[in-house]
């Protein structure tokens, strides 16, 4: 039986993992990134992971050998972000790029937005 306070994560092709209640991330309901690292996992009915850290997509660029490219956000992307983030304005997005990290088959595995200057530094 799962506790209501448990946060479930998927692990590749394995069964789901639950964050231990003692994990600093256990109380979080959503995460800006879908990538995590953990120090240990234990099974006691369910599989629990301990000592978790969220991995920012920027780390995927810096520490992996994946395909990375920039693209100008579409009007729909910008509209979606503006609808969900009341601190953003259309003016802010005139200088933004979407940084995409993809696997060998060009399937997107992560992305984030950065200014054009930041994108230029990351891509060089």
C-alpha positions in Angstrom: 0.0 0.0 0.0 1.4 3.4 -0.9 1.4 6.2 1.5 -0.4 9.4 0.3 2.8 11.3 0.9 4.9 9.1 -1.3 6.3 10.5 -4.5 6.7 7.9 -7.2 9.3 8.0 -9.9 9.9 5.8 -12.9 13.3 4.2 -13.4 14.1 3.2 -17.0 12.3 -0.1 -17.7 12.2 -1.1 -14.0 9.3 -0.8 -11.6 8.6 2.6 -10.1 10.6 3.9 -7.3 9.4 5.9 -4.3 11.2 8.7 -2.5 12.0 7.8 1.1 10.1 10.0 3.5 13.5 11.1 4.9 14.6 12.3 1.5 14.7 16.1 1.1 12.7 15.8 -2.0 9.9 13.7 -0.5 7.6 16.6 0.2 7.9 18.0 -3.3 4.9 17.4 -5.6 6.5 18.4 -8.9 10.0 18.9 -10.2 11.4 21.2 -12.8 13.5 18.3 -14.2 12.7 14.6 -14.7 16.2 13.5 -14.0 17.4 12.3 -10.5 20.4 10.7 -8.9 20.3 8.7 -5.7 22.8 7.1 -3.4 21.0 4.0 -2.3 17.7 2.1 -2.8 16.0 -0.4 -0.6 13.2 -2.8 -1.1 10.6 -3.5 1.6 7.5 -4.2 -0.3 8.1 -1.1 -2.5 11.4 0.2 -3.7 12.5 3.3 -1.9 15.4 5.6 -2.9 17.4 7.6 -0.5 19.7 10.7 -0.7 18.2 12.0 -3.9 19.2 15.0 -6.0 17.4 16.4 -9.0 19.6 16.8 -12.1 19.2 20.0 -14.1 19.1 19.5 -17.9 22.2 21.8 -18.1 24.2 19.0 -16.4 23.1 16.7 -19.2 24.8 19.0 -21.6 28.0 19.4 -19.6 28.5 15.8 -18.5 27.1 13.6 -21.2 27.9 12.8 -24.8 24.4 13.5 -26.1 23.2 15.5 -29.1 22.6 19.1 -28.1 21.1 21.8 -30.3 19.3 25.2 -30.0 16.0 26.2 -31.5 13.9 29.3 -31.4 10.8 28.6 -29.3 7.6 28.4 -31.3 4.8 30.9 -30.7 2.8 28.0 -29.0 5.7 27.3 -26.6 6.0 31.0 -25.7 2.2 31.3 -25.2 2.2 28.1 -23.0 5.0 29.4 -20.8 3.4 32.9 -20.5 0.1 31.2 -19.5 1.8 29.2 -16.7 4.3 31.8 -15.5 2.9 35.1 -14.5 6.4 36.5 -13.9 7.3 36.3 -17.6 6.4 38.8 -20.3 6.5 38.5 -24.1 9.5 40.9 -24.1 11.5 38.5 -22.0 11.0 35.8 -24.7 12.4 37.9 -27.6 15.9 36.9 -26.4 15.2 33.2 -25.5 16.3 30.0 -27.1 15.3 26.4 -26.3 18.3 24.2 -25.6 17.4 20.5 -26.5 19.3 17.4 -25.4 18.6 14.4 -27.5 19.7 10.7 -27.6 21.4 9.0 -30.6 18.0 8.5 -32.3 17.3 12.2 -31.9 14.6 11.6 -29.3 14.4 14.6 -26.9 15.5 13.6 -23.4 15.5 17.0 -21.9 15.2 20.7 -22.7 15.3 24.1 -21.1 15.2 27.8 -22.0 18.1 30.1 -22.0 19.0 33.6 -23.3 20.7 33.7 -26.7 24.0 34.7 -25.1 23.9 31.7 -22.7 23.0 29.4 -25.6 25.9 30.7 -27.6 28.3 30.0 -24.7 26.9 26.5 -24.2 27.1 25.6 -27.9 30.7 26.7 -28.3 
